Amino acid sequence: MDKSLGTVAAPARIIEELLLSAVDAQVSFNFEFLRYYEAEPSTVQLYCECHLSAGELYCRIAADPRAMPKDWINLTAPLRLDQVTVPKPWGAEIWYTGIESRGICSIQNTPLPWLIALSPKHLLGTTTAQDPILLKILAPLQQTVYGDLYLELHEQKIEVYVVTHVDDVAWPNGKGQIRYGFNPDKLKEFESPAAFKQAYLAAVNHYRSIREAIDLELDKIKADNGYALDAIIAPTLAEHWRASLDDELNQQELQRRHTMEAFTDLKELEVGSIIQVQPRTPHSLQHGVRVIEFQSPHYERFILSFGQKVLTQSHWDTETAINRANLDSNMALEPISIAHEPGCEVHQIVQFPQFEVRRIRLEVNSSHTLALQDYGILIGVEGEVRVGEQPLTNEDGMLLSALAPAQRLVNSGSSPAILLLAIPST
């Protein structure tokens, strides 16, 4: 039975009634959606069609009813996440669940927040916030300095990195690095934490002055060559421009950067390494180290320093950041085995107040059944797995909605498979 409901105030109620009826039916309606993630939030009218068939809920949404997608989205099946690539001066971020003004992730080209707005309860569960756990890949360039991320810290955001690749040109021995926390030996040179922080701030400010002088010269070259001042320049060209600058200026930059970096600590990484980034801990993933990242949906950070011009803001936040920084740091805890079945091992690699991440390893021809309370986010790391009827391979991401919490994972490949699963904490 088809129903056209016109404008509705609460689309979640329509979804609830459709599911409770348990009768095959189709409804259409429209509702007002607030684009809360924009710098200046605005509303848009969304048009939706939903139908229930054999207990499975399908939908499609458009901002223009004449542009309704041809394909339906099955909300009771694993939902493949579209990828959004966000260029960075140090490489790129690949987003799976990001919802913010810089980019909106989607499922089958339908914006993720539109789907969540239909019924947060049935998409994300009753215990979750408005936005899902953030999943992204950090893909730094292989060149030293140019591929090093901002040295930054967060007050609220919590993150976990899992290393999936170490570039063999950047790191021939297979061991990459992350700048993480402060150098304990350097800390011992000072009579107090306050004295250490003051000396570090002075070193950063000394470096920033030469950084700004170089960036001013590079901006002139950018403009002369027809580039916008906020354009991202390839490392080979940037290095060519840099070589044209005064030698003494370049040498001063190198010396001051080394002095500044001596205050922070470098930790070694390899494929499979887990990095738990706690709030107020300075961190900077280094060039040529690719990681999968899960994080809480917070969009705040303080930049302490950067070996290039910062393009996203006009200032560094060093003084604020160093005053709030922890001097002690713990990069990762040992994974905890939480399930051991024939051919399957499940480890909890981190547990934060907001979410936890599990690593699932499946041997060939083995399987594991998920029974989630709310939603889950999956990403493939190695091998081939079938999630329900959907294939999942390296760097494929999926959202398991609260309508589909029970899914069977089957290793469908010829080698062991590894997946990561993030779920909200209960």
N, C-alpha and C positions, 0 to 999 in steps of 0.2 A: 504494500500500500504506500503510495507516494503522498507526501504532504509538503506544502509550501507554507512556511510559517512567517515569512516576512521578516521584519526587524525584531530581534530578540535582545534582551538585556543581559541574559546569562546563558551563553552557549553551553556551559558545563551541565546545566540542568537538562538541556535537550539531549546531550550525550548520555547522561545518567538514565533518563527515561527510555531511550532507545535500547540501552543495554539491559535494563531491567525487564523490558517487554519480552525479550528473547524471541521475538517474532521477526522474520525477515521483513524489512521495511526500508524505505528511503525517505529522507527528509532534506529539505533545503531551507536555508535561512541566511540572514546577514546580520552582522553585529559590528559595533564600533570598537576598534583596537587602538590602544595608546602605544605609540612607539616610544616607550620609556627609555630606551637606550640611546636616543639621539641627544646631542648637546642641548637642543631646544625641543623637548618632546612635543609631538603632534599626533593627531588621530587620523585614522584611515578607516574607511568602511570595507569590511571583508565579506565576501560571499562564499558560502560553504555548502557543499553537498555531502551527506553522509548516508551510508546504507549498511545495514546489518545483514549478513548472509552466512548461514550455518554457524552462527555464534562468533563470526569474525567481523570486526568493525573497519570499514573502509571510509576514506574521506578524500576530498580535494577542495582546495581553497584558492581564491584569486581576489585581487583588488578590483578587478573588472570582470563582471560575469561573462562578458564576451570572450575573455581570455582564459576561461577555465581549463586547467590541464586535462589532457586526454587520459592520462594514466591515474588510477586510484592509488592511494597510499593505504596499505594494510597496517593499521595501528596495533594489531594483535600478532604481528610477525616481527622478526628482527628488522630494524630500520637502518639501512646503510646510510652513513653520514657523508654528505658531499664535502669536499675539501676546498678551503679558501687559502690561497697563498698570499702572504703579506710580506713584501720586500722590506729588508732592513739594511742599514749600512754594513752590518757584519754578516749578512747572508739572507735568510728568510725564516719566517715562522709559517707553519702549515697548520691551519685551524680546522677543528672538527665540530666544536660545540660553542664557539665564540658568539656572543651576542652583545655587540657594542657599536658605537658610532663608526669605528674604523672598519667594521666588517660584520656581516651577518651570515652565519652558517645555515645550512639547509639540508633537507631530505627530499630527494627527487626534485630539486630546484624550488621546493616550497620552503620559505623561511622558517627556521626552527621555532622562533617565538610565536608565529601564527599557530603552529600545531599545538604548542604548549597552552596557548590561550583558549583553545577549544575545551580543554579539561585538564588543568594542572594535576588534579588527583589521579586521573587515569594515565597520564603521560609520565609524571614524575613521582607519583605516590603522595601520601598525605603528610609525610614528615619532612618534605624537602622545601627548599626555597624556590623563588621564582625562576632562577636560572639553574641549569644543570652544572655538574662538575665540569670544569674546563679541561679539554683534551687538545693538545697541540704537539707538534714536532718542532724542535729547534734544529735548524740546519745551517750551522756556521760555515763560512768560507774556509778554505784550507790554508790561506795565507796568514802567517803570524801577524798580530796586531789588527789587521783588517778583518779577521774572522773572530776576534775576541769580543765577547759581549760586553755591554755596560757593566761596570762594577756598581751594583745597586743593592738596596735592601727594601724590605716591606715591613709594615707594622702589623697588618692583618693577614695578608695573603700567605697561604702555606702551599708549598710545592714539593713534588717529588719528581726526580729525573731518573730515567732508566736508559743507560747507554746502549745504543743499537749498532753504532758504527764508529770506528776510529780510522780516519784517513791515513793510509800508509805512506803518502808523500809527506804529510805534515808530521807524522809520528811513525817513523820506520820500525820502531820496536813494538808497535801495537799498543803503547801506553800513552793515552792523552792526559789532559789536566783540566782542573777547574780551580780558579782562584776562589778560596773559601775561607772566610774568617780572617783572623789576624795571626801574624807570625809569633808564636810563643817565645822564641828566642829573642826577637826584637823587643817584645813586651818586657822582658827581664832587664833590659838596659835602662828602664825608667823607674823612678822612685814610686810612682803611683799610676793608676789607670788614667787619671786626669792628665798627668804629664805626657803620657803616651798619646792620648787623643789630641792634645794640643800640638805635639810635634808632628803627628800624622797630618793634621789639618794644615799646618804650615807647609809641609812637603807637597800636599795636593795643591794648595794655592800657588806655590812656586811653580809647579808644573803647569797649572792652568794658565798662567800668564804667558808662557811660551806656546802653549797649545793655541791660545787665542790669537797670538801673533802669526803663527803658521796658518791657521784657518782663515785669517784675513787675507793673507797672500794667496791662498788656494781659491778663495772666493773670487778674487780678481781674475785668476786664470779661468775659473769656471765661466764667469760672465763673458770674458773675451772669446771663449770658445762656444758661446751660445747655449750654455747650460743654465738652468734655474739654480738658485742658491741652495735649494733644498733637494736637488737631484742627487740620487745615489750613483756614485762613480765606481766603475769596475776597478779592482785593485791594481791591475797592470797599468791602467791610465793614471790612476791616482799616484802610483809610485813614480811614474814618469814625470808627472808635474812636481812631485815632491823633490825629485833629484835636481830640478831646475832652481830650487831655492838656495839661499846662501848656506854654505857648508857649516858655518859656525852656528846658524840657527838650528839646523838639523841635528848637530852634535849636542847642543844644549837640550833639545827636546829628548834625545835618547838618554842623556845622563840624568836629567830630572825625572824622567819616567822610571828609570831603574831605582832611583832614590825613593820615590813614592811607593813603588811596588814592593820594596823591601819590607814595608810594614805589614803586608798581607801575606797569606799563606797559600801555597800551591799544593793541591792534593792530586794523586795519580788516579787515573781512571782507565778501565778497559771495558770491552763489550760485556754487558751484563751488570756493570757497576750500578749501584743504587745510591742516589744522593737525596737526602732529606733536607730540604731548605726550610729552616725554622724562621719565624718572624724575627726581624732586627739583626739578621746575620748577613753581612756583605758577601756577595757571590758574583762570579763572572765565569761562565762556561768559556773555555778556550777554543781557539780555531780548530777546525777539522774534527770536532767531536759531535756526533749527531745523537740526539736524545729524544725519547718520548717523554712528554711532561703532562702530569695531571696537577691541577691547582684549584684552589677555591675560587669562586667567581668574584674576585675583588680586582679593581683596576687602579691600584695605587702603588707608587714606587718612589724611591728617593735615589737619585743618581749621585754616587760619590765621585766617580771619575770615568773617563773614556779616552781611548787612544786615538780617537777621531773627533770630528765635529758632531755634536749631538744635533740631529735634524728635527726631533720631535718637540723640543723645548729650547728656550733661549738661555737656560742657565743650568748650573749644577746645584745639587742640594747638599753639598758636602757637610757644611756646618750643622744643619739640622740632622742629617743622617748620622754623623759621628757622635753627636750628643745622645742619640737614641740607640746606638749600636751595642750589641752584646760583644764582649771581648772574648768570651768562651764560646766554642762552637762544637757541635756534634753532627757529623755529616750523615751518618746512617746507622741504623740499628740492624742487628742480624735478622734476616727473614725468619718467620715462625711457621713451622709446618702445621697446617690446620686440617688437612685431609690427605689421606694416603690410601689409594685404591689400586687395584691391579692395572698397571699401565698409566696411572695418573697420579701426579703429585701437585698439591695446591699449597702455596705459601702466602702468608700475609707479609707483604714487604714493608708497608707502613700503615699506621693507624693514627689518623688525626681526629680531632673532635668533630670535624665536618664530614670526613669521608675516610675510607680505607681503600687500599689497592692490593689486589691479589695477583700472583703469578701462577698461571696454570700450565703445567707441562704434560703433554699427552704423547705417549709412545704410539708407534704405528698400529693402526687398527683398534686403538683404544678410544674410550668415550668417557664423558663426565656430564652429569645433569645438574644444571643450575636451578636453584630454588630461591629466588630473591624476594625480599619483602617489598621493596619499592622498585626503582629502576636500576639499570646497570649500563656501563659504557665499556665496550670491548674494543681492543685493537690487537691485530695480529703482529707478532714479532718474528716468528720463524715458522716455516712449514705451511701446510694447508689444512684448514678445518672447515667442517660444515656446521653452521649454527642453525638448527632447524633445517630448513631447505636452502639456506643462503650460504654461498662460499665465502670464506674469510682467509685472506693471505696477508703477506707482509705489508704493514701500514694501512690496511683496510680498517675502518672504524665503524662500529655499530652502536646504536642505542637500543637497548632492550627496555621497552616501556613497561609501566606498571601493569598494563594489560597483558603482557607477555613475560612474566617473571620466570617461568619454567621453560628452559631451553636445553636441548641435548647437544653437547659439543662432541663431534666425531672427527678424529684425525683421518682425513681422506687422502693424505699424501703418502709419500714413500720414505719420509724421514720424520724424526720427532718434531712436534709442534709446540710452540710457546705462545701464549696469549697473556695479555694483561687485562684485568677487570677492575674497574672502579665502581664502588657502590657508596651511597650516603650512609653515614653512621647512624645507628638507631639508638 
